[in-house]
Amino acid sequence: MARGQRKTIEEKIAAKEELIEALATRMESEKRELEELYQEKRKKELEVVSDIITESGLEPDEVAEVLQQYLERREEAAS
């Protein structure tokens, strides 16, 4: 049984180059989507922190000071 005409090496190379280009484009698109998801996650985390600050009645600089003290104590305990 006869098969269709075989592709030349040039046609095979061109097809692979097209495939690689399509995959590279898709990778860039997926990376952009991933970055958007990271940004969305960070925004939600910051909203939670903002809500806690608001509910506590503390000023942001007071919260930063408390966190700094906590981190210093934690570092000392780990030593």
N, C-alpha and C positions, 0 to 999 in steps of 0.2 A: 504494500500500500504506500503510495507516494505521500510524502509530507509536504507542507507548504515550504516556500522558499526560506532558507535559513538566513538569519540576520548576519550581516557583516560585523567584523570586529568594531568598526567605527560606529555602527548603529548600537551595538551593545554598550560601548563606552558612552555614547550620547545618552542612552537610556539610564545608565547608572549615574551620570552626572546630573540628569534631571531629577532622579530619585533623591540623590544626596541634597540637592538644592531644596527640594520640597521638604525633606526632613529637617534641614537647617532652619527653614522658615517656620516650621511647626515648633521646633525647639524654642526659638525666640518667642513665639506666641505663648507657649506654655510657661516660659520663664516670666513673661510679663504678667500672666495670670497669677502665678505663684507670688510674685512681688505684691500684687494687688491684695491677695489673701493675707499676706504678712502685714500689710498696712492696715487692713480691716481688723485683723486680730489685735494689733497694737492700739488702734483707736478704741476698740471695745475695752481693752485692759485699762487704758487711760481714763475712760469714762467711769469705770468701776472705782478707780482710785479717786477721781474727782468727786464722785458721789460720797465716798467715805470721808474725804476732807470736808465737804459741805455738811454732812451729818454730824461730824465731830465738833464743828464750830471753831476749829483751829484755822489759823491763817497758813497759807502754803509754806511760808518760811519757818513757821513753828513745826510743821509736819516734817520738813526737811531736816531740821535740827534733831528732832526725835529719832528719825531714821538714821542720821549720822551717829548719834549716841548708841543706838542699837547695834549698828555695824561695828563700831569700835569695841563694844563689850563682847560681841560675838567673835571678833578677831582675837581679843585677849584670851577668851575662853578656849579657843582653838590652839593657842600657843602652848 
